[in-house]
Amino acid sequence: MSKEIPYKIYLEESELPKQWYNVRADMKNKPAPLLNPATHEPMTVEELSQVFCRELAEQELNDKDPYIDIPQEILDFYKMYRPAPLVRAYCLEKALDTPAKIYYKFEGNNTSGSHKLNSAIAQAYYAKKQGLKGVTTETGAGQWGTALSMACAYLELDCKVFMVKVSYEQKPFRREVMRTYGADVTPSPSTTTKVGREILEKFPGTTGSLGCAISEAVEVAVNTEGYRYVLGSVLSQVLLHQSVIGLETMAACDKYGIKPDMIIGCAGGGSNLGGLISPFMGRKLRGEADYEFIAVEPASCPSLTRGKYAYDFCDTGMVCPLQKMYTLGSGFIPSANHAGGLRYHGMSGIVSQLYDDGLMTARSVEQTSVFRAAEQFARVEGILPAPESSHAIRVAIDEAMKCKETGEEKTILFGLTGTGYFDMVAYQKFNDGQMSDYIPTDEEIARSLANLPKL
């Protein structure tokens, strides 16, 4: 065991990033503009400000400034749980008997148990600064809803959360954490909104999706005075805030002379993956270094690997702006798998553009395989990982085993951006042999893609 690299690498508090990194500034091919769903013209700051806080709308459309200052109030909040450790997975390396060096950036050391708090506090801060009463949002597995509830409680803002119905039922304790922080939590689709009732009529008995929950949250935001909508993934502003993950990781790597050969992240909407890879991708775009980037998505919701790169609605109710992205169609309702945070029909416009440009690759994995990797990791590394993050663990282990076969000493880095302590129903299903894999057929995906908007 090397004595040069400690198990956990922590930066000093003084080394925390003072600015977010905006990868769009270094992208040769910028993500296509968001389009107004009514006019199909590019969205303006003024139009976006009807839904989002104004400063967040400005961040959403900013593709010129590579660095954006982090307000001191947000930095002070970050210090409660940041810097987060970069961990050398010595025990996993030994268990796999691989020559590969494996590192993971662990983002679970906060009440939400995930990376989501990085953007939640930023979005809540801008809402408070604008003088709003509260915010609305959606949540899949509950990490984002928990994080936003915590941030809103800290800043004394009202918080209304629409939680994907299958997760609302599977993860009652995460729901109760949100309520403990003062949030109002509604299973989605619900009968409390017009769009929710329409979705229920069209898809009777549906278990919901992030696209459904987004539609409901937006409807409530635009029809309630003093409220704005905030989103936990997909949007460029969210990937901007999450760049603190990659910036810290890169600083820790540079401090100890670590050069990752491949960087792996789970991919649902893109916030985890985009946050981890953005600063490294910046170096690649500027020609300063090269890395292999791998996005890992569930086989049940394979937007990158089987979707189409096209303009589509960001939500099932078709009330949000149109974004050019890899999509399965806004009407695609994923199967009720146990990685609720990845059950989204589309992908970040930034991640989609980078993938389309060939700057990264993508893989889809089945959930039983994911949980095998999760348990293997938990037994040797001592952390129970979230199902979402376990997608990255699956591919990291696969790549480490390839190194064992070839004798290559690659350095593998992945994002462990959540804990699985509220996902025990999923682990129970796996341990009892009751978990199955569902992969949508080509016909199912084709039917959904046939309804893409005609521009």
Order of alpha helices (4+ residues) and beta strands (2+ residues): beta-beta-alpha-alpha-beta-alpha-beta-alpha-beta-alpha-beta-alpha-beta-alpha-alpha-beta-alpha-alpha-beta-alpha-beta-alpha-beta-alpha-beta-beta-alpha-beta-alpha-alpha-beta-alpha-alpha
